[in-house]
Amino acid sequence: MADNEDPKKERKNRGKSKEVCGYPISIFFIVVNEFCERFSYYGMRAVLVLYFKFFLRWDDDLSTSIYHTFVALCYLTPILGAIVADSWLGKFKTIIYLSIVYAIGQVAMAVSAIHDITDTDRDGTPDNMIFHVVMSMVGLFLIALGTGGIKPCVAAFGGDQFGDHQEKQRRTFFSVFYLCINGGSLLSTIITPILRAQECGIYSQQKCYSLAFGVPAALMVVALVVFIAGSGMYYKAEPQGNIMLDVSKCIGFAIKNRYRHRSKQFPKRKHWMDWAEEKYDKLLIAQIKMVLKVLFLYIPLPVFWTLFDQKGSRWTLQATTMDGNFGLLVIQPDQMQTVNPILILTLVPIMDSVVYPLIKKCGLNFTKIEKCDLFQKLCAKVALIFHNSKNHHPVSQDVSLTKQMRHTLLIPSAINNTWLLTEDLISKPEQGYNGIRFINGLATAVNVSSPAVDFGLIQPLNYTTYSLVQYGKTTFTLRSGSQSCEFSKEFGYGSSYAFFIPSTLCQESITVIEEIKPNSVHMALQIPQYFFITAGEVMFSVTGLEFSYSQAPSNMKAVLQAGWLLTVAIGNFIVLIVAEAAKIPLKWAEYVLFASLLIAMCVLFSIMAYFYTYIDPTEIEAQFKTTTNEDDEKHKNGEIQMLKKGSVNQKDHFNKDKKQTRL
């Protein structure tokens, strides 16, 4: 469509695509694009905090801070994307260009997670962590710019493909569009944690974060290709200007003009926005007043998002210290996030068809459990392992113990020989692994191996370093000379064991010493907190957006949408401040702090809502338009009267001149 054509006349003929069942073929490309993009975003985000903690080796606070900084950026950049699309490039070009940026960012994240790139000594640990940190931060910035920039464009671009005669199809499209968002989120949070849990590598096998990021990167490339494939079928509206820029300029002028006239000699005006009347239309000023009234109610809302978005950070880290064995299924810590989209798809229809009608009949109208970290103050402890000795005279040796460490003291049968002091684990192994070691009580060397770990040859009265074993049953093979036997053990999550080999191999049972108990709190106990936070999300988001839509002027729905997304960004910044500035050592105390903030927010919001007066934006706009039309009519009539009067004067003047000529 050309720039000078009337959009209303062309609306019925939008796009060049044919229709299938009354729907433009072009929207199928948009729906597939959205599904792939959401899979890419949520799949990457599901494993992000674990990547920070276990690959980049950051602590919980730094991992949480960077995670929430990234999420906040993802909700700040939509404002930039809307301005670029409406004022400069148009929706189609904005989606294309920023999707390319998005895909590059996802590829950068996948590359940053390949440990072999800088693992020169091939021990499974990157030797140049700066490279991986820089690559990941560049990737996350590009992803935030891309996903946020296209967020306000894709749904609106899909809506543009329908004409006025396709209102029913447009509503169905938005329902399917929302379903694709939740479907992509659900599948990605199931699949990418499974990919992360696999082991991969060229020189050493480690958790496969590169695959967990690589698949979302591939899906983003697919999303871009699919969207470009439908290019010839799209209706591409030209940019018509962005209302947010007009609103910002008007507010800026009002503030500047009020500051210039701050002296008492200037009379006060009813509202500070009235100081923009010298330059801007009264209707625009009235519309901005309505928007500011709603935005004022948004002030307490960020606190809700401080709790809600922690399901991808603190709650995921909490799940790493819990038991994920559900019988037939073993759930990864980052897979617990799938509870949220499942509950959304379940609760939304229940709320709409059951809960809200019941609440309305009552006269009202609505349109943690924590597994604490191991904070035990471990005193110096000595675990004595004695061999039979025929010596009865006392023997003493000095042993140096380290404060707040845990030790095992190995005493040989010939107690005059050197005693061995070992350092034990004092915290749970990461990622649900189990730390195990063997102690050889034989007089000869023993070789210990398993399918996953080879402990090698253990010398007499010696011990191995800790090796990590995954959840499940593991069988160990012990060999000493011609003797050989097997030993099996069922492992849970996050435990530590020492296995003492007796003096007669395969004739006595191996002594199992449980140094750290496995995770005893089950991951299922997180389900109630997911249920309540999701129920809160459904009631908070749906009704909040509906209220905002009903109270916003017709041409400023996008402004309030931008304000809503801004509350999400601010909420994530609050988590960043608490995690980095407060440095609360006890996690339960941090949860209590956030819960207290939310309670305070609810009280404040209730007071603000009590004094809020509902308005009808359409009626107010109609009044201003009527007043404007009356003023225009009066002005027009005045000009007509002046023209008539001018015509009479000219006639009299002509007759006078004519009379003078006759004389």
C-alpha positions, 0 to 999 in steps of 0.5 A: 500500500502506498503512503498516500492511500487510505488505510481504511479503503485498503484494509479489506485487501491487506496482503497478497496471500490467499485465505484458508478457512477465512484466515490469511495464509501469512498468519501461519508463518507468524504463528510458527515464528512466534512458537519457535522464538518463544521456545528459543527464549524460554529454553535458554532462560530455563538453564541460564542461572545454572550456567552462571553457577556451575559453568562460570563458577559464580556464587548464588548472589552474582548468578541471581543478580546477572539473571535478573539484570538480563530479564529486566533488559528484556522488559525495557527494550520493548519500548525501544522496539515500539518506537523504532517500528512505529516511527522509523522502520515499520514492524516488518523490518524491525522484526527482521533486523532484530531477529538477526540480532537475536539469533546472533546472540543465541549463537554467541551463548552456545559458543560461550558454553563450549568448555573445550575452546579454552580447556588447554590442559583438558581437565574439563574446566575452561582455562580462560574464563574471561572469554566465556564471560565476555561471550555470554554477556555479549550474547545476553545483551543481543538477546535482550535487545532482540527479544524485547525489540520484537515483543511489541511488534509480532502480535500487532503485525499479525493483527495487521494481516486481517481486514475489517471483515475478519474480526472473528478470525483476528480474535481466534488468531490472538488466542492461538498466538497466546497458546503458542507462547505457552506451548513454546515455553512449556516444551522448551523448559522440559527439553533444554534441561534434559539436554543440559543434563547430558554430558558432551565434549571433545576432550572431556565430558561435562554437562552439555550447556552448549547443546542446551543453548545450541538448540534454542539458537537453532530454533531462533534461526528457524523462526527467522527463516520462516518469517522471511519465507512469508515476506511476499504475503504480508501486509506491511503498514508504513510507520505512522509515528509513535504516540509514546514520543508525542506523550513524552514531548508533551510531558516534557514541555509541561514540566519545562513550562511549569518550571519557567513559570514557577514564580508566585506572580503566575496563577496556578493551574488545576493540573500540572499538565495544563502547562502544556496548553500553550503548545499542545491540543487539550484533547491530548493533554486530557488523554495523558492525564488519564494515562498518568492516573493509571500509571500512578497505580502501577507504583507498587506493582513491581514488588509482585514481579520481584517474587514471580521472576525468582522462579527462574533464579532462587527457586531453581537454585533451591531445587538443586538442593532437593530430591527430584526422584518422582518414581518413574521420572527424575526431574532436573532442577530447572525442569520444575519451571514447567509447573508454571506454564502447565498451571497457567493453561489449567488455571486461566479457564478455571478462573474465567468459568468458575472462580470469577463468576463465584466472586461476582455473585458474592458482590465483588467484581474482578474482571515457602518451602525452602531447603536451607543451604548447609550452614552448619558450623562444623567444628573440627571433627576427627573420625577414628578408624582403628585396626586391631593392634597387639600393642597395649602401650599408649601412643600419642601423635600431634595432629593439626586440625583446621578450624571449621573443617572436617577430617578423617584420621587414618591410624594403621595397625602398627600405630607407631607408623605415620597417621594420615589426616584427610580433609572431608567434604563440608558442603553438598556436591553441586548439581545433585552429584554424590561425592565418594572415595575409597579407603584401602585397609588391605596390606596390598594395593587395590584397583577400584573401578566403575562404569562412570569413574575409574579410581585407579590403584589404591596403595595400602592404607591410603585413600582416593580423592573424591569422585562424583557419581550421579543419582542411581545404582552404581556397581564398583569392581575391586581387584587385588591380585587374583581376587576380584569382587563387586560392590553396589550402592544406590545413591540419592542426590547431594550426598557424600560417602567414604567406603572402607575396604576391610583387611580381607577383600571379598570376605568381609563387607565394605564399611559405608561411612555416610559423611553428608546425608543425601537431599531429604526434602523432595522437589514436589514441595515446590509445587505449592509455591508454584501454584500460589505464585501462578494463581497470583499471576493469573489474577494479577496480570489478566485483571490488571491488563483488563483494568488498564485497557478499560481506563486508557484512551483509545490511542494510548493503549500502547503507552500503558502496555509499555508502563506495564512492562516497565513494572516487570523491569523495575521488579527485577532490578529490586531483586538485583539490589537485594541480592547484591546490596543486602547480602542476606546469608539466610535464604529463608530470611530473604524470602521473608523479606520479599513476602513482607514487601509484597504484603506492604505493597498490597496494603498500599495498593488497597489504599490507592485503589480505594481513592481511585475514581473510575472513568470512561475515557470514551466519554471524556474524549467525546466531550473534548471533541464536542467542545472542539467542534463547537469552537470550530463551528463558532470560529467558522461562523465568525469568519462567515459573518466577517465575510458578509460584513466585508461584502456589504462594506465593499458594496456600499463603497462601490455605490458611493464611488458610482454616485461620485462618478455621476456627479 
